[in-house]
Amino acid sequence: MTISRHLEQVLAHAESRLAATGARRPTEALPLYKKFLKVEEHRLRLNHQAGGGGREICARRGELVDVLLRYVFGGAAATTSGNGERSIPLALIALGGYGRGELNPFSDIDVMVLHHQRAAKISPDMEEMVNQVLYVLWDSGFKVGHSTRSIKEAIAQANADMRTKTAMLESRFLAGDSELARKFREQFRSKCVEGHERKYVEMRMQDQVARHNKLGDSVYLQEPNL
């Protein structure tokens, strides 16, 4: 797979600045992550000022956050209980516009953490690992939409809530247990998509009408940062 020149630069910068974070809890390495972000976001601003288009900037910001999250998730996995990522099978999934690979400045980062446990409450180790990732994002200034679910819970929520299903339609694996993510995608397609197409489109149309009525039929009220 060919990667963009921008992504090559971000990866090289991350390798030089963030490689040492793997041995530290992400919250302890927060200054390194924030400095990395500051440099890369400045690079994006310069690119935009030089004529970079909106789609290009959105895609590049998505790439930047992908790299950041993979380092943070890896650090959280490696330092939780000291047993490494394999001992805590979690999958980090991007949702919605971020899952689609588009991330505007000021946009929320929507992510879901998948786990394999059947119990209603996740284990303390899993909770600590999830919190480490979220704290770094919050403390770095991101607005985060997040959930932690088993595959069964994710499927049930998708079928109960149209907007959740819409976000999951554009889900994308980021880090962690790729097999867990693959099982989710398979079950999501078979239990939430196939055979549900007509009902989903009808609900989407109803939601659009409701949103337009609520906001006075003006698209400008739906984008507060524009």
PyMOL CGO cylinders between C-alpha atoms (Angstrom):
from pymol import cmd
from pymol.cgo import CYLINDER

trace = [
    CYLINDER, 0.00, 0.00, 0.00, 1.41, 3.39, -1.02, 0.3, 1, 1, 1, 1, 1, 1,
    CYLINDER, 1.41, 3.39, -1.02, 1.40, 6.05, 1.68, 0.3, 1, 1, 1, 1, 1, 1,
    CYLINDER, 1.40, 6.05, 1.68, 1.35, 9.80, 1.19, 0.3, 1, 1, 1, 1, 1, 1,
    CYLINDER, 1.35, 9.80, 1.19, 4.38, 12.02, 1.53, 0.3, 1, 1, 1, 1, 1, 1,
    CYLINDER, 4.38, 12.02, 1.53, 2.67, 13.74, 4.45, 0.3, 1, 1, 1, 1, 1, 1,
    CYLINDER, 2.67, 13.74, 4.45, 2.14, 10.46, 6.27, 0.3, 1, 1, 1, 1, 1, 1,
    CYLINDER, 2.14, 10.46, 6.27, 5.79, 9.53, 5.70, 0.3, 1, 1, 1, 1, 1, 1,
    CYLINDER, 5.79, 9.53, 5.70, 6.80, 12.79, 7.39, 0.3, 1, 1, 1, 1, 1, 1,
    CYLINDER, 6.80, 12.79, 7.39, 4.43, 12.26, 10.32, 0.3, 1, 1, 1, 1, 1, 1,
    CYLINDER, 4.43, 12.26, 10.32, 5.64, 8.69, 10.84, 0.3, 1, 1, 1, 1, 1, 1,
    CYLINDER, 5.64, 8.69, 10.84, 9.28, 9.76, 10.73, 0.3, 1, 1, 1, 1, 1, 1,
    CYLINDER, 9.28, 9.76, 10.73, 8.61, 12.53, 13.24, 0.3, 1, 1, 1, 1, 1, 1,
    CYLINDER, 8.61, 12.53, 13.24, 6.72, 10.13, 15.50, 0.3, 1, 1, 1, 1, 1, 1,
    CYLINDER, 6.72, 10.13, 15.50, 9.52, 7.58, 15.33, 0.3, 1, 1, 1, 1, 1, 1,
    CYLINDER, 9.52, 7.58, 15.33, 12.08, 10.16, 16.41, 0.3, 1, 1, 1, 1, 1, 1,
    CYLINDER, 12.08, 10.16, 16.41, 9.95, 11.84, 19.11, 0.3, 1, 1, 1, 1, 1, 1,
    CYLINDER, 9.95, 11.84, 19.11, 7.59, 9.17, 20.40, 0.3, 1, 1, 1, 1, 1, 1,
    CYLINDER, 7.59, 9.17, 20.40, 9.50, 5.89, 20.18, 0.3, 1, 1, 1, 1, 1, 1,
    CYLINDER, 9.50, 5.89, 20.18, 10.55, 6.20, 23.82, 0.3, 1, 1, 1, 1, 1, 1,
    CYLINDER, 10.55, 6.20, 23.82, 6.96, 6.59, 25.02, 0.3, 1, 1, 1, 1, 1, 1,
    CYLINDER, 6.96, 6.59, 25.02, 6.26, 2.88, 24.71, 0.3, 1, 1, 1, 1, 1, 1,
    CYLINDER, 6.26, 2.88, 24.71, 7.90, 2.18, 28.06, 0.3, 1, 1, 1, 1, 1, 1,
    CYLINDER, 7.90, 2.18, 28.06, 5.89, 4.87, 29.86, 0.3, 1, 1, 1, 1, 1, 1,
    CYLINDER, 5.89, 4.87, 29.86, 2.24, 5.25, 30.70, 0.3, 1, 1, 1, 1, 1, 1,
    CYLINDER, 2.24, 5.25, 30.70, 0.70, 7.62, 28.14, 0.3, 1, 1, 1, 1, 1, 1,
    CYLINDER, 0.70, 7.62, 28.14, -0.35, 10.12, 30.81, 0.3, 1, 1, 1, 1, 1, 1,
    CYLINDER, -0.35, 10.12, 30.81, 3.25, 10.27, 32.02, 0.3, 1, 1, 1, 1, 1, 1,
    CYLINDER, 3.25, 10.27, 32.02, 4.45, 10.98, 28.48, 0.3, 1, 1, 1, 1, 1, 1,
    CYLINDER, 4.45, 10.98, 28.48, 1.80, 13.64, 27.84, 0.3, 1, 1, 1, 1, 1, 1,
    CYLINDER, 1.80, 13.64, 27.84, 4.30, 16.51, 27.26, 0.3, 1, 1, 1, 1, 1, 1,
    CYLINDER, 4.30, 16.51, 27.26, 5.91, 14.52, 24.44, 0.3, 1, 1, 1, 1, 1, 1,
    CYLINDER, 5.91, 14.52, 24.44, 2.57, 13.86, 22.77, 0.3, 1, 1, 1, 1, 1, 1,
    CYLINDER, 2.57, 13.86, 22.77, 1.53, 17.51, 23.07, 0.3, 1, 1, 1, 1, 1, 1,
    CYLINDER, 1.53, 17.51, 23.07, 4.80, 18.74, 21.58, 0.3, 1, 1, 1, 1, 1, 1,
    CYLINDER, 4.80, 18.74, 21.58, 4.47, 16.26, 18.71, 0.3, 1, 1, 1, 1, 1, 1,
    CYLINDER, 4.47, 16.26, 18.71, 0.94, 17.52, 18.02, 0.3, 1, 1, 1, 1, 1, 1,
    CYLINDER, 0.94, 17.52, 18.02, 1.97, 21.16, 18.19, 0.3, 1, 1, 1, 1, 1, 1,
    CYLINDER, 1.97, 21.16, 18.19, 4.65, 20.68, 15.54, 0.3, 1, 1, 1, 1, 1, 1,
    CYLINDER, 4.65, 20.68, 15.54, 2.40, 18.64, 13.24, 0.3, 1, 1, 1, 1, 1, 1,
    CYLINDER, 2.40, 18.64, 13.24, -0.58, 20.96, 13.55, 0.3, 1, 1, 1, 1, 1, 1,
    CYLINDER, -0.58, 20.96, 13.55, 1.70, 23.89, 12.71, 0.3, 1, 1, 1, 1, 1, 1,
    CYLINDER, 1.70, 23.89, 12.71, 2.80, 21.97, 9.62, 0.3, 1, 1, 1, 1, 1, 1,
    CYLINDER, 2.80, 21.97, 9.62, -0.86, 21.57, 8.64, 0.3, 1, 1, 1, 1, 1, 1,
    CYLINDER, -0.86, 21.57, 8.64, -1.55, 25.29, 9.07, 0.3, 1, 1, 1, 1, 1, 1,
    CYLINDER, -1.55, 25.29, 9.07, 1.41, 26.15, 6.86, 0.3, 1, 1, 1, 1, 1, 1,
    CYLINDER, 1.41, 26.15, 6.86, 0.17, 23.71, 4.25, 0.3, 1, 1, 1, 1, 1, 1,
    CYLINDER, 0.17, 23.71, 4.25, -3.27, 25.29, 4.31, 0.3, 1, 1, 1, 1, 1, 1,
    CYLINDER, -3.27, 25.29, 4.31, -1.84, 28.80, 4.04, 0.3, 1, 1, 1, 1, 1, 1,
    CYLINDER, -1.84, 28.80, 4.04, 0.19, 27.65, 1.05, 0.3, 1, 1, 1, 1, 1, 1,
    CYLINDER, 0.19, 27.65, 1.05, -2.99, 26.66, -0.78, 0.3, 1, 1, 1, 1, 1, 1,
    CYLINDER, -2.99, 26.66, -0.78, -3.80, 23.19, 0.51, 0.3, 1, 1, 1, 1, 1, 1,
    CYLINDER, -3.80, 23.19, 0.51, -7.48, 22.44, -0.07, 0.3, 1, 1, 1, 1, 1, 1,
    CYLINDER, -7.48, 22.44, -0.07, -10.07, 21.49, 2.51, 0.3, 1, 1, 1, 1, 1, 1,
    CYLINDER, -10.07, 21.49, 2.51, -10.24, 17.81, 1.60, 0.3, 1, 1, 1, 1, 1, 1,
    CYLINDER, -10.24, 17.81, 1.60, -6.47, 17.54, 1.67, 0.3, 1, 1, 1, 1, 1, 1,
    CYLINDER, -6.47, 17.54, 1.67, -6.20, 19.15, 5.11, 0.3, 1, 1, 1, 1, 1, 1,
    CYLINDER, -6.20, 19.15, 5.11, -9.00, 16.96, 6.49, 0.3, 1, 1, 1, 1, 1, 1,
    CYLINDER, -9.00, 16.96, 6.49, -7.29, 13.82, 5.21, 0.3, 1, 1, 1, 1, 1, 1,
    CYLINDER, -7.29, 13.82, 5.21, -3.91, 14.88, 6.58, 0.3, 1, 1, 1, 1, 1, 1,
    CYLINDER, -3.91, 14.88, 6.58, -5.33, 15.71, 9.99, 0.3, 1, 1, 1, 1, 1, 1,
    CYLINDER, -5.33, 15.71, 9.99, -6.94, 12.29, 10.05, 0.3, 1, 1, 1, 1, 1, 1,
    CYLINDER, -6.94, 12.29, 10.05, -3.57, 10.71, 9.28, 0.3, 1, 1, 1, 1, 1, 1,
    CYLINDER, -3.57, 10.71, 9.28, -1.97, 12.70, 12.08, 0.3, 1, 1, 1, 1, 1, 1,
    CYLINDER, -1.97, 12.70, 12.08, -4.51, 11.57, 14.68, 0.3, 1, 1, 1, 1, 1, 1,
    CYLINDER, -4.51, 11.57, 14.68, -4.20, 7.96, 13.47, 0.3, 1, 1, 1, 1, 1, 1,
    CYLINDER, -4.20, 7.96, 13.47, -0.47, 8.02, 14.19, 0.3, 1, 1, 1, 1, 1, 1,
    CYLINDER, -0.47, 8.02, 14.19, -0.96, 9.67, 17.57, 0.3, 1, 1, 1, 1, 1, 1,
    CYLINDER, -0.96, 9.67, 17.57, -3.63, 7.19, 18.67, 0.3, 1, 1, 1, 1, 1, 1,
    CYLINDER, -3.63, 7.19, 18.67, -1.60, 4.17, 17.63, 0.3, 1, 1, 1, 1, 1, 1,
    CYLINDER, -1.60, 4.17, 17.63, 1.32, 5.32, 19.76, 0.3, 1, 1, 1, 1, 1, 1,
    CYLINDER, 1.32, 5.32, 19.76, -0.92, 6.18, 22.72, 0.3, 1, 1, 1, 1, 1, 1,
    CYLINDER, -0.92, 6.18, 22.72, -2.85, 2.90, 22.47, 0.3, 1, 1, 1, 1, 1, 1,
    CYLINDER, -2.85, 2.90, 22.47, 0.38, 0.92, 22.17, 0.3, 1, 1, 1, 1, 1, 1,
    CYLINDER, 0.38, 0.92, 22.17, 1.83, 2.67, 25.21, 0.3, 1, 1, 1, 1, 1, 1,
    CYLINDER, 1.83, 2.67, 25.21, -1.30, 2.02, 27.25, 0.3, 1, 1, 1, 1, 1, 1,
    CYLINDER, -1.30, 2.02, 27.25, -1.28, -1.65, 26.25, 0.3, 1, 1, 1, 1, 1, 1,
    CYLINDER, -1.28, -1.65, 26.25, 2.40, -2.13, 27.03, 0.3, 1, 1, 1, 1, 1, 1,
    CYLINDER, 2.40, -2.13, 27.03, 2.25, -0.53, 30.47, 0.3, 1, 1, 1, 1, 1, 1,
    CYLINDER, 2.25, -0.53, 30.47, -1.07, -1.83, 31.79, 0.3, 1, 1, 1, 1, 1, 1,
    CYLINDER, -1.07, -1.83, 31.79, -0.20, -4.63, 34.21, 0.3, 1, 1, 1, 1, 1, 1,
    CYLINDER, -0.20, -4.63, 34.21, 3.19, -4.82, 32.49, 0.3, 1, 1, 1, 1, 1, 1,
    CYLINDER, 3.19, -4.82, 32.49, 2.04, -7.72, 30.32, 0.3, 1, 1, 1, 1, 1, 1,
    CYLINDER, 2.04, -7.72, 30.32, 1.85, -6.10, 26.89, 0.3, 1, 1, 1, 1, 1, 1,
    CYLINDER, 1.85, -6.10, 26.89, -0.96, -5.58, 24.42, 0.3, 1, 1, 1, 1, 1, 1,
    CYLINDER, -0.96, -5.58, 24.42, -1.80, -9.24, 23.85, 0.3, 1, 1, 1, 1, 1, 1,
    CYLINDER, -1.80, -9.24, 23.85, -2.85, -9.76, 27.47, 0.3, 1, 1, 1, 1, 1, 1,
    CYLINDER, -2.85, -9.76, 27.47, -5.70, -7.25, 27.08, 0.3, 1, 1, 1, 1, 1, 1,
    CYLINDER, -5.70, -7.25, 27.08, -7.50, -7.94, 23.79, 0.3, 1, 1, 1, 1, 1, 1,
    CYLINDER, -7.50, -7.94, 23.79, -9.02, -4.62, 22.81, 0.3, 1, 1, 1, 1, 1, 1,
    CYLINDER, -9.02, -4.62, 22.81, -9.55, -3.05, 19.41, 0.3, 1, 1, 1, 1, 1, 1,
    CYLINDER, -9.55, -3.05, 19.41, -9.60, 0.69, 18.85, 0.3, 1, 1, 1, 1, 1, 1,
    CYLINDER, -9.60, 0.69, 18.85, -12.09, 1.63, 16.12, 0.3, 1, 1, 1, 1, 1, 1,
    CYLINDER, -12.09, 1.63, 16.12, -12.56, 5.02, 14.43, 0.3, 1, 1, 1, 1, 1, 1,
    CYLINDER, -12.56, 5.02, 14.43, -16.17, 5.98, 13.74, 0.3, 1, 1, 1, 1, 1, 1,
    CYLINDER, -16.17, 5.98, 13.74, -18.12, 8.47, 11.64, 0.3, 1, 1, 1, 1, 1, 1,
    CYLINDER, -18.12, 8.47, 11.64, -16.26, 11.13, 9.70, 0.3, 1, 1, 1, 1, 1, 1,
    CYLINDER, -16.26, 11.13, 9.70, -13.01, 10.20, 11.42, 0.3, 1, 1, 1, 1, 1, 1,
    CYLINDER, -13.01, 10.20, 11.42, -13.58, 6.58, 10.44, 0.3, 1, 1, 1, 1, 1, 1,
    CYLINDER, -13.58, 6.58, 10.44, -14.05, 7.81, 6.88, 0.3, 1, 1, 1, 1, 1, 1,
    CYLINDER, -14.05, 7.81, 6.88, -10.62, 9.45, 7.09, 0.3, 1, 1, 1, 1, 1, 1,
    CYLINDER, -10.62, 9.45, 7.09, -11.83, 13.05, 7.25, 0.3, 1, 1, 1, 1, 1, 1,
    CYLINDER, -11.83, 13.05, 7.25, -11.10, 15.21, 10.28, 0.3, 1, 1, 1, 1, 1, 1,
    CYLINDER, -11.10, 15.21, 10.28, -11.71, 18.94, 10.18, 0.3, 1, 1, 1, 1, 1, 1,
    CYLINDER, -11.71, 18.94, 10.18, -10.07, 21.28, 12.69, 0.3, 1, 1, 1, 1, 1, 1,
    CYLINDER, -10.07, 21.28, 12.69, -12.30, 21.42, 15.80, 0.3, 1, 1, 1, 1, 1, 1,
    CYLINDER, -12.30, 21.42, 15.80, -14.06, 18.19, 14.83, 0.3, 1, 1, 1, 1, 1, 1,
    CYLINDER, -14.06, 18.19, 14.83, -14.76, 15.60, 17.50, 0.3, 1, 1, 1, 1, 1, 1,
    CYLINDER, -14.76, 15.60, 17.50, -12.76, 12.39, 17.44, 0.3, 1, 1, 1, 1, 1, 1,
    CYLINDER, -12.76, 12.39, 17.44, -15.26, 9.53, 17.56, 0.3, 1, 1, 1, 1, 1, 1,
    CYLINDER, -15.26, 9.53, 17.56, -13.84, 6.19, 18.66, 0.3, 1, 1, 1, 1, 1, 1,
    CYLINDER, -13.84, 6.19, 18.66, -15.11, 2.89, 20.02, 0.3, 1, 1, 1, 1, 1, 1,
    CYLINDER, -15.11, 2.89, 20.02, -13.11, 0.44, 22.09, 0.3, 1, 1, 1, 1, 1, 1,
    CYLINDER, -13.11, 0.44, 22.09, -14.16, -3.15, 21.47, 0.3, 1, 1, 1, 1, 1, 1,
    CYLINDER, -14.16, -3.15, 21.47, -13.57, -5.82, 24.08, 0.3, 1, 1, 1, 1, 1, 1,
    CYLINDER, -13.57, -5.82, 24.08, -14.29, -9.54, 24.30, 0.3, 1, 1, 1, 1, 1, 1,
    CYLINDER, -14.29, -9.54, 24.30, -15.69, -9.76, 27.82, 0.3, 1, 1, 1, 1, 1, 1,
    CYLINDER, -15.69, -9.76, 27.82, -19.25, -10.90, 28.40, 0.3, 1, 1, 1, 1, 1, 1,
    CYLINDER, -19.25, -10.90, 28.40, -19.65, -9.23, 31.78, 0.3, 1, 1, 1, 1, 1, 1,
    CYLINDER, -19.65, -9.23, 31.78, -21.51, -5.94, 31.94, 0.3, 1, 1, 1, 1, 1, 1,
    CYLINDER, -21.51, -5.94, 31.94, -18.52, -4.27, 33.59, 0.3, 1, 1, 1, 1, 1, 1,
    CYLINDER, -18.52, -4.27, 33.59, -15.05, -4.50, 32.04, 0.3, 1, 1, 1, 1, 1, 1,
    CYLINDER, -15.05, -4.50, 32.04, -12.03, -5.56, 34.07, 0.3, 1, 1, 1, 1, 1, 1,
    CYLINDER, -12.03, -5.56, 34.07, -9.96, -2.96, 35.99, 0.3, 1, 1, 1, 1, 1, 1,
    CYLINDER, -9.96, -2.96, 35.99, -7.03, -3.48, 33.61, 0.3, 1, 1, 1, 1, 1, 1,
    CYLINDER, -7.03, -3.48, 33.61, -9.20, -2.78, 30.58, 0.3, 1, 1, 1, 1, 1, 1,
    CYLINDER, -9.20, -2.78, 30.58, -10.73, 0.26, 32.24, 0.3, 1, 1, 1, 1, 1, 1,
    CYLINDER, -10.73, 0.26, 32.24, -7.28, 1.62, 33.08, 0.3, 1, 1, 1, 1, 1, 1,
    CYLINDER, -7.28, 1.62, 33.08, -6.07, 1.08, 29.52, 0.3, 1, 1, 1, 1, 1, 1,
    CYLINDER, -6.07, 1.08, 29.52, -9.09, 2.87, 28.03, 0.3, 1, 1, 1, 1, 1, 1,
    CYLINDER, -9.09, 2.87, 28.03, -8.73, 5.75, 30.49, 0.3, 1, 1, 1, 1, 1, 1,
    CYLINDER, -8.73, 5.75, 30.49, -5.06, 6.21, 29.61, 0.3, 1, 1, 1, 1, 1, 1,
    CYLINDER, -5.06, 6.21, 29.61, -5.99, 6.74, 25.97, 0.3, 1, 1, 1, 1, 1, 1,
    CYLINDER, -5.99, 6.74, 25.97, -8.88, 9.09, 26.75, 0.3, 1, 1, 1, 1, 1, 1,
    CYLINDER, -8.88, 9.09, 26.75, -6.93, 11.21, 29.24, 0.3, 1, 1, 1, 1, 1, 1,
    CYLINDER, -6.93, 11.21, 29.24, -4.21, 11.91, 26.69, 0.3, 1, 1, 1, 1, 1, 1,
    CYLINDER, -4.21, 11.91, 26.69, -6.77, 12.98, 24.10, 0.3, 1, 1, 1, 1, 1, 1,
    CYLINDER, -6.77, 12.98, 24.10, -8.68, 15.21, 26.53, 0.3, 1, 1, 1, 1, 1, 1,
    CYLINDER, -8.68, 15.21, 26.53, -5.52, 16.78, 27.94, 0.3, 1, 1, 1, 1, 1, 1,
    CYLINDER, -5.52, 16.78, 27.94, -4.30, 17.44, 24.40, 0.3, 1, 1, 1, 1, 1, 1,
    CYLINDER, -4.30, 17.44, 24.40, -7.40, 19.52, 23.71, 0.3, 1, 1, 1, 1, 1, 1,
    CYLINDER, -7.40, 19.52, 23.71, -9.46, 17.08, 21.65, 0.3, 1, 1, 1, 1, 1, 1,
    CYLINDER, -9.46, 17.08, 21.65, -13.22, 16.70, 21.97, 0.3, 1, 1, 1, 1, 1, 1,
    CYLINDER, -13.22, 16.70, 21.97, -13.82, 12.96, 22.11, 0.3, 1, 1, 1, 1, 1, 1,
    CYLINDER, -13.82, 12.96, 22.11, -16.92, 10.92, 21.46, 0.3, 1, 1, 1, 1, 1, 1,
    CYLINDER, -16.92, 10.92, 21.46, -16.23, 7.47, 22.87, 0.3, 1, 1, 1, 1, 1, 1,
    CYLINDER, -16.23, 7.47, 22.87, -17.78, 4.17, 23.88, 0.3, 1, 1, 1, 1, 1, 1,
    CYLINDER, -17.78, 4.17, 23.88, -16.50, 0.86, 25.22, 0.3, 1, 1, 1, 1, 1, 1,
    CYLINDER, -16.50, 0.86, 25.22, -18.51, -2.15, 24.09, 0.3, 1, 1, 1, 1, 1, 1,
    CYLINDER, -18.51, -2.15, 24.09, -18.43, -5.85, 23.39, 0.3, 1, 1, 1, 1, 1, 1,
    CYLINDER, -18.43, -5.85, 23.39, -19.36, -6.91, 19.86, 0.3, 1, 1, 1, 1, 1, 1,
    CYLINDER, -19.36, -6.91, 19.86, -22.79, -7.97, 21.10, 0.3, 1, 1, 1, 1, 1, 1,
    CYLINDER, -22.79, -7.97, 21.10, -23.36, -4.59, 22.77, 0.3, 1, 1, 1, 1, 1, 1,
    CYLINDER, -23.36, -4.59, 22.77, -22.18, -2.71, 19.67, 0.3, 1, 1, 1, 1, 1, 1,
    CYLINDER, -22.18, -2.71, 19.67, -24.56, -4.66, 17.41, 0.3, 1, 1, 1, 1, 1, 1,
    CYLINDER, -24.56, -4.66, 17.41, -27.49, -4.10, 19.77, 0.3, 1, 1, 1, 1, 1, 1,
    CYLINDER, -27.49, -4.10, 19.77, -26.80, -0.37, 20.02, 0.3, 1, 1, 1, 1, 1, 1,
    CYLINDER, -26.80, -0.37, 20.02, -26.46, -0.02, 16.24, 0.3, 1, 1, 1, 1, 1, 1,
    CYLINDER, -26.46, -0.02, 16.24, -29.86, -1.63, 15.69, 0.3, 1, 1, 1, 1, 1, 1,
    CYLINDER, -29.86, -1.63, 15.69, -31.43, 0.49, 18.45, 0.3, 1, 1, 1, 1, 1, 1,
    CYLINDER, -31.43, 0.49, 18.45, -30.10, 3.86, 17.30, 0.3, 1, 1, 1, 1, 1, 1,
    CYLINDER, -30.10, 3.86, 17.30, -29.89, 5.04, 13.71, 0.3, 1, 1, 1, 1, 1, 1,
    CYLINDER, -29.89, 5.04, 13.71, -27.12, 7.58, 14.32, 0.3, 1, 1, 1, 1, 1, 1,
    CYLINDER, -27.12, 7.58, 14.32, -24.96, 4.98, 16.02, 0.3, 1, 1, 1, 1, 1, 1,
    CYLINDER, -24.96, 4.98, 16.02, -25.46, 2.67, 13.05, 0.3, 1, 1, 1, 1, 1, 1,
    CYLINDER, -25.46, 2.67, 13.05, -24.50, 5.48, 10.68, 0.3, 1, 1, 1, 1, 1, 1,
    CYLINDER, -24.50, 5.48, 10.68, -21.27, 6.09, 12.59, 0.3, 1, 1, 1, 1, 1, 1,
    CYLINDER, -21.27, 6.09, 12.59, -20.44, 2.38, 12.60, 0.3, 1, 1, 1, 1, 1, 1,
    CYLINDER, -20.44, 2.38, 12.60, -21.05, 2.07, 8.86, 0.3, 1, 1, 1, 1, 1, 1,
    CYLINDER, -21.05, 2.07, 8.86, -17.88, 4.12, 8.42, 0.3, 1, 1, 1, 1, 1, 1,
    CYLINDER, -17.88, 4.12, 8.42, -15.88, 2.35, 11.11, 0.3, 1, 1, 1, 1, 1, 1,
    CYLINDER, -15.88, 2.35, 11.11, -12.18, 1.76, 10.59, 0.3, 1, 1, 1, 1, 1, 1,
    CYLINDER, -12.18, 1.76, 10.59, -9.71, -0.34, 12.58, 0.3, 1, 1, 1, 1, 1, 1,
    CYLINDER, -9.71, -0.34, 12.58, -6.96, 1.71, 14.20, 0.3, 1, 1, 1, 1, 1, 1,
    CYLINDER, -6.96, 1.71, 14.20, -5.02, -0.39, 16.69, 0.3, 1, 1, 1, 1, 1, 1,
    CYLINDER, -5.02, -0.39, 16.69, -5.09, -3.42, 18.95, 0.3, 1, 1, 1, 1, 1, 1,
    CYLINDER, -5.09, -3.42, 18.95, -6.68, -6.80, 18.22, 0.3, 1, 1, 1, 1, 1, 1,
    CYLINDER, -6.68, -6.80, 18.22, -7.33, -6.93, 14.47, 0.3, 1, 1, 1, 1, 1, 1,
    CYLINDER, -7.33, -6.93, 14.47, -9.16, -10.27, 14.75, 0.3, 1, 1, 1, 1, 1, 1,
    CYLINDER, -9.16, -10.27, 14.75, -11.65, -8.76, 17.20, 0.3, 1, 1, 1, 1, 1, 1,
    CYLINDER, -11.65, -8.76, 17.20, -12.20, -5.88, 14.78, 0.3, 1, 1, 1, 1, 1, 1,
    CYLINDER, -12.20, -5.88, 14.78, -12.71, -8.30, 11.88, 0.3, 1, 1, 1, 1, 1, 1,
    CYLINDER, -12.71, -8.30, 11.88, -15.36, -10.24, 13.83, 0.3, 1, 1, 1, 1, 1, 1,
    CYLINDER, -15.36, -10.24, 13.83, -17.17, -7.01, 14.61, 0.3, 1, 1, 1, 1, 1, 1,
    CYLINDER, -17.17, -7.01, 14.61, -17.24, -5.97, 10.95, 0.3, 1, 1, 1, 1, 1, 1,
    CYLINDER, -17.24, -5.97, 10.95, -18.57, -9.38, 9.90, 0.3, 1, 1, 1, 1, 1, 1,
    CYLINDER, -18.57, -9.38, 9.90, -21.33, -9.40, 12.50, 0.3, 1, 1, 1, 1, 1, 1,
    CYLINDER, -21.33, -9.40, 12.50, -22.20, -5.76, 11.90, 0.3, 1, 1, 1, 1, 1, 1,
    CYLINDER, -22.20, -5.76, 11.90, -22.71, -6.42, 8.21, 0.3, 1, 1, 1, 1, 1, 1,
    CYLINDER, -22.71, -6.42, 8.21, -24.76, -9.60, 8.72, 0.3, 1, 1, 1, 1, 1, 1,
    CYLINDER, -24.76, -9.60, 8.72, -26.89, -8.34, 11.63, 0.3, 1, 1, 1, 1, 1, 1,
    CYLINDER, -26.89, -8.34, 11.63, -27.16, -4.59, 11.04, 0.3, 1, 1, 1, 1, 1, 1,
    CYLINDER, -27.16, -4.59, 11.04, -26.81, -3.99, 7.31, 0.3, 1, 1, 1, 1, 1, 1,
    CYLINDER, -26.81, -3.99, 7.31, -27.98, -6.92, 5.20, 0.3, 1, 1, 1, 1, 1, 1,
    CYLINDER, -27.98, -6.92, 5.20, -31.78, -6.99, 5.16, 0.3, 1, 1, 1, 1, 1, 1,
    CYLINDER, -31.78, -6.99, 5.16, -32.02, -3.65, 6.97, 0.3, 1, 1, 1, 1, 1, 1,
    CYLINDER, -32.02, -3.65, 6.97, -31.35, -1.37, 4.00, 0.3, 1, 1, 1, 1, 1, 1,
    CYLINDER, -31.35, -1.37, 4.00, -34.87, -0.08, 3.35, 0.3, 1, 1, 1, 1, 1, 1,
    CYLINDER, -34.87, -0.08, 3.35, -35.63, 0.62, 7.02, 0.3, 1, 1, 1, 1, 1, 1,
    CYLINDER, -35.63, 0.62, 7.02, -32.29, 2.38, 7.45, 0.3, 1, 1, 1, 1, 1, 1,
    CYLINDER, -32.29, 2.38, 7.45, -32.83, 4.70, 4.48, 0.3, 1, 1, 1, 1, 1, 1,
    CYLINDER, -32.83, 4.70, 4.48, -36.32, 5.57, 5.72, 0.3, 1, 1, 1, 1, 1, 1,
    CYLINDER, -36.32, 5.57, 5.72, -34.97, 6.42, 9.19, 0.3, 1, 1, 1, 1, 1, 1,
    CYLINDER, -34.97, 6.42, 9.19, -32.19, 8.52, 7.67, 0.3, 1, 1, 1, 1, 1, 1,
    CYLINDER, -32.19, 8.52, 7.67, -34.67, 10.53, 5.65, 0.3, 1, 1, 1, 1, 1, 1,
    CYLINDER, -34.67, 10.53, 5.65, -36.87, 11.09, 8.72, 0.3, 1, 1, 1, 1, 1, 1,
    CYLINDER, -36.87, 11.09, 8.72, -33.83, 12.20, 10.72, 0.3, 1, 1, 1, 1, 1, 1,
    CYLINDER, -33.83, 12.20, 10.72, -32.82, 14.69, 8.02, 0.3, 1, 1, 1, 1, 1, 1,
    CYLINDER, -32.82, 14.69, 8.02, -36.29, 16.23, 8.01, 0.3, 1, 1, 1, 1, 1, 1,
    CYLINDER, -36.29, 16.23, 8.01, -36.28, 16.47, 11.81, 0.3, 1, 1, 1, 1, 1, 1,
    CYLINDER, -36.28, 16.47, 11.81, -32.85, 18.13, 11.85, 0.3, 1, 1, 1, 1, 1, 1,
    CYLINDER, -32.85, 18.13, 11.85, -33.85, 20.67, 9.21, 0.3, 1, 1, 1, 1, 1, 1,
    CYLINDER, -33.85, 20.67, 9.21, -37.08, 21.50, 11.04, 0.3, 1, 1, 1, 1, 1, 1,
    CYLINDER, -37.08, 21.50, 11.04, -35.23, 21.93, 14.33, 0.3, 1, 1, 1, 1, 1, 1,
    CYLINDER, -35.23, 21.93, 14.33, -32.64, 24.27, 12.80, 0.3, 1, 1, 1, 1, 1, 1,
    CYLINDER, -32.64, 24.27, 12.80, -34.98, 26.30, 10.62, 0.3, 1, 1, 1, 1, 1, 1,
    CYLINDER, -34.98, 26.30, 10.62, -33.95, 24.59, 7.37, 0.3, 1, 1, 1, 1, 1, 1,
    CYLINDER, -33.95, 24.59, 7.37, -30.54, 26.31, 7.54, 0.3, 1, 1, 1, 1, 1, 1,
    CYLINDER, -30.54, 26.31, 7.54, -27.36, 24.31, 7.01, 0.3, 1, 1, 1, 1, 1, 1,
    CYLINDER, -27.36, 24.31, 7.01, -25.35, 27.15, 8.53, 0.3, 1, 1, 1, 1, 1, 1,
    CYLINDER, -25.35, 27.15, 8.53, -26.58, 26.35, 12.04, 0.3, 1, 1, 1, 1, 1, 1,
    CYLINDER, -26.58, 26.35, 12.04, -25.19, 22.81, 11.82, 0.3, 1, 1, 1, 1, 1, 1,
    CYLINDER, -25.19, 22.81, 11.82, -21.53, 23.82, 11.45, 0.3, 1, 1, 1, 1, 1, 1,
    CYLINDER, -21.53, 23.82, 11.45, -20.64, 26.07, 14.42, 0.3, 1, 1, 1, 1, 1, 1,
    CYLINDER, -20.64, 26.07, 14.42, -16.95, 26.42, 13.51, 0.3, 1, 1, 1, 1, 1, 1,
    CYLINDER, -16.95, 26.42, 13.51, -17.50, 27.60, 9.94, 0.3, 1, 1, 1, 1, 1, 1,
]
cmd.load_cgo(trace, "trace")
